[in-house]
């Protein structure tokens, strides 16, 4: 468990060091006032938000959701077109 925790901190700090100085300043300010747990997962979250990685992940997930919804809608339309009518249409 200790090795996992240390590995998570190393990864989070590596991503932090890859940020620009402005991004690191933003992360430092938020981390200094952070009221939640001070663990590598929370620190990594701040790094991802400041670096734009979190937004990119969210954008990809939303795009995938739109694609899945379109595929489901298309499948439903295809199934509805193939469904036989059981009763005559009385609206005529």
C-alpha positions in Angstrom: 0.0 0.0 0.0 2.8 2.4 0.8 4.4 1.7 -2.6 1.1 2.5 -4.4 0.7 5.7 -2.4 4.3 6.8 -3.2 3.8 5.9 -6.8 0.6 8.1 -7.0 2.5 11.0 -5.5 5.4 10.6 -8.0 3.0 10.6 -10.9 1.0 13.6 -9.6 4.2 15.6 -9.0 5.5 14.6 -12.5 2.4 16.0 -14.1 2.7 19.1 -11.9 6.2 19.7 -13.0 5.1 19.4 -16.7 2.7 22.4 -16.2 3.5 25.9 -17.0 4.6 28.3 -14.3 1.1 30.0 -14.4 -0.6 26.7 -14.0 1.7 25.7 -11.1 0.9 29.0 -9.4 -2.8 28.3 -9.7 -2.3 24.7 -8.4 -0.2 26.0 -5.5 -2.9 28.6 -4.5 -5.7 26.0 -4.6 -3.6 23.4 -2.8 -2.7 25.9 0.0 -6.5 26.5 0.7 -7.6 22.9 0.0 -9.9 21.7 2.8 -10.3 18.1 1.6 -7.9 15.2 2.1 -4.4 16.1 1.2 -3.6 13.0 -0.8 -2.2 12.3 -4.3 -5.6 11.8 -5.8 -6.9 15.2 -4.7 -3.6 16.8 -5.8 -3.8 15.1 -9.2 -7.3 16.4 -9.6 -6.1 20.0 -9.1 -3.3 19.4 -11.6 -5.7 18.0 -14.2 -8.1 20.9 -13.8 -5.4 23.5 -14.1 -3.6 21.9 -17.0 -6.8 21.4 -19.0 -6.5 17.6 -19.0 -9.7 17.2 -17.0 -11.7 19.3 -19.5 -10.2 17.3 -22.4 -11.3 14.1 -20.8 -14.8 15.5 -20.1 -15.1 16.7 -23.7 -14.1 13.2 -25.0 -16.6 11.5 -22.7 -19.4 13.9 -23.8 -18.6 13.3 -27.5 -18.7 9.6 -26.9 -22.0 9.9 -25.2 -23.4 11.9 -28.2 -22.1 9.2 -30.6 -23.6 6.4 -28.5 -27.0 8.2 -28.2 -27.0 8.8 -32.0 -26.3 5.1 -32.6 -29.0 4.0 -30.2 -31.5 6.4 -31.8 -30.6 5.1 -35.3 -31.1 1.5 -34.1 -34.5 2.4 -32.6 -35.6 4.0 -35.8 -34.4 1.0 -37.8 -36.3 -1.3 -35.5 -39.4 0.8 -35.6 -39.4 0.8 -39.4 -39.2 -3.0 -39.5 -41.9 -3.5 -36.9 -45.1 -4.9 -38.5 -48.3 -3.1 -37.7 -50.7 -5.4 -35.8 -53.8 -3.2 -36.3 -55.1 -1.3 -39.2 -54.8 2.5 -39.0 -58.4 3.8 -38.2 -57.5 7.4 -38.8 -58.3 7.1 -42.6 
